[in-house]
Amino acid sequence: MSGDAFPPQSRAADAATPSAPRLVLITAPDPETGLRLARELVGARLAACANLVPGLTSVYRFEGRVHEDPEALLIVKTTFAHVPAIEAHLAEHHPYDVPECVALAPDHVEAKYLSWLRAETTQEPA
């Protein structure tokens, strides 16, 4: 058996090509804000899907103090090419001064899901 467990068409993180899949983690102060952001990103085709995970507690250091706040987490499925536009959208529409936007490259994405993700983040012809 070769060391390559996944077929080439489903290997997700080979390179930073424009269509390479990314999972983007974004926190929001509450589920309503998270849902609004999710709808905006999916509606603009910047993301194929966004999962909203409510009920988090975040502990973080900001402006010299340790904070502990309730938050909601968005797990956004997108492509490498859309990460800069997602960051720009957050800079304009997110209520935080420093919104979280952490893009992760998955090791593997199932081939049919990857094809769907790419199709849903491609702009429709005008």
N, C-alpha and C positions, 0 to 999 in steps of 0.2 A: 504494500500500500504506500502511495506517495505521501509526502508531508503536506500536500495541498488538499485539505479536507473539503474545501468549498469550490464549486465550479467557478471558473473565471468571470462569468457574467453576473454572479451574485457577490463576488468579493467587493466589499464596499469601500475600503479605505486605501486603495492602491495608490492614489495620488490626489492632489488638490485640483482635480479637473472640475470645470464648472458644474457638471451634473453629478458629482460625487455627493452622496447623502450626508446629511449632518443632523444631529440632534442638538437643539438649542435649548438651554435651560434659562428660564426667565422667572424671576420672582415678582409678585405683585402684592400690594398691601392687603388685598381682600379678594374674594372670589369674583365679585362684580367687575372689578378692574381687570382681573385675569381673563374673564369671559369676553369683555370688550376688546382687549388686545388680541385674543385668539380669533375672534370674528374678523377683526380688521386684517390680520395677517393672512388668514385663509381666504377671505374675500378678495384680497389684492393678489392672490396666487403667490405670495411670498412663502407660504407654507402649504403643504398638502393636508396636514392634520395638526391639531394642537390638543394635547390632553391637559385638563385642568385638575390639579391635585390640591384640594383645599385642606385646611387644618394643620399646616406646618407651624412650627415655632423655629424662628431663626435667631441664632446668637451670633453677633458680629461686632466688630470694632469699627466705629465711624466717628470722625471728628474728635478723636481722643478719648472716647468713652465706649464702654461695652454696652450694647443694647440687646434686648430680648423682646422680639415682636412676633405676633401672629402674621403669617403670610400664606399666600397660595403660590403654587409652582405650576408653571407652564412647561410642558415638554413638547417642543415644536419640531416637527419633521419637515425638513427642507433640503435644499442643495447648497453646496459650497458657494455657488454664484449668488445666492440670495442673502447670505449672512450680512454683507455690508448694508443692504437695503433694510434688513430687519433692525440692525443697529441704528440706522438713520431714523426709522419709524419710531423706535423706542425713545431716541433723543427728543423727538418732537411730541410724542403722545403719552409717554409714561410719566406718572406723577413723581417718581424719584429723581433726585439730582444725579444719582449714579445708579442707573438701572443695571441689574445683572443681565448679562448676555454672554453665556459660555457655550461655545459651539464644540461639540464632540464628534469625532469621526468613528462610526461603528466599525467593528471588525468584520461583520457580516450582516447582510440584509437579504432576506429571501427574494429570489429573482422576480416573482410576480409582484411583490410589494414594492420592490425597487422600481420596476417599470411603472407602476401606478403612481408612486411618489414623483417620479420625473415628469409624467404626463400632467399631473395636477399642478405642478409648479412651472409649467410652460405657458406663456401667454397665448391666449386664443387669438387667431388672426382677426384683424380689424375688418 
